[in-house]
Amino acid sequence: MLRALETVRDPELDEPITSLGFVASCAVSAAGDAQVRLRLPTYFCAPNFAYLMVADAYDAVSALPGVRHAEVILEDHFASDVINGGVAAQAVSSGLSTARRSASCMRSVLTFCARR
């Protein structure tokens, strides 16, 4: 799973999230349930970049052979509830295109941040 997460890059630094120490934990059960916890270096990391890293981590892990369910959780970030909810909703909304789901979630994240 770490090898898959190495493909996820911080959009600002252009470095893998694994090299930057953003992966707090990752595990996969024998049944194929994967869970990744990400922790960014600051509580106020740009929410658009945070969202992209969480969504990319979800895509990387869910594409692994043998993973039947993936969950990526952003911890200790001011917009973590909105970002986690948006990525989780993206995972279950198979009726919409990926671009539409991502745009909808990003709109929610940015609206949330503008209200703060």
Residue pairs with C-beta under 8 A, 6 or more apart in sequence:
1 26
1 27
1 28
1 34
1 36
1 61
1 64
2 18
2 23
2 26
4 60
4 61
4 63
4 64
5 16
5 17
5 18
5 23
5 26
5 36
5 57
5 60
5 61
6 16
6 18
6 19
7 16
7 56
7 60
8 16
8 17
8 18
8 53
8 56
8 57
8 60
9 15
9 16
9 17
9 56
10 16
10 17
10 20
10 22
10 49
10 53
11 49
11 52
11 53
12 46
12 49
13 20
17 23
17 38
17 53
17 57
20 41
21 41
22 38
22 39
22 40
22 41
22 53
23 36
23 37
23 38
24 37
24 38
24 39
24 75
25 35
25 36
25 37
26 34
26 35
26 36
26 37
26 61
27 34
27 35
28 34
28 35
28 66
28 67
31 68
32 66
32 67
32 68
32 69
33 67
33 68
33 69
33 71
34 61
34 62
34 64
34 67
34 69
34 70
34 71
35 70
35 71
35 72
35 73
36 57
36 58
36 61
36 70
36 71
36 72
36 73
37 72
37 73
37 75
38 53
38 54
38 57
38 72
38 73
38 74
38 75
39 74
39 75
39 76
40 50
40 53
40 74
40 76
40 77
43 76
43 77
43 78
44 78
45 77
47 77
47 78
47 79
47 82
47 83
47 109
47 110
47 112
47 113
48 106
48 109
48 110
50 74
50 77
50 79
50 80
50 83
51 79
51 83
51 86
51 87
51 105
51 106
51 109
54 72
54 74
54 83
54 84
54 87
55 87
55 90
55 102
55 105
57 72
58 70
58 72
58 87
58 90
58 91
61 67
61 70
61 72
62 70
62 91
70 91
71 88
72 84
72 87
73 80
73 84
74 80
74 83
74 84
77 83
78 116
79 109
79 112
79 113
82 108
82 109
82 112
83 105
83 109
85 108
86 104
86 105
86 106
86 108
86 109
87 105
89 101
89 105
90 98
90 101
90 102
90 105
93 101
96 104
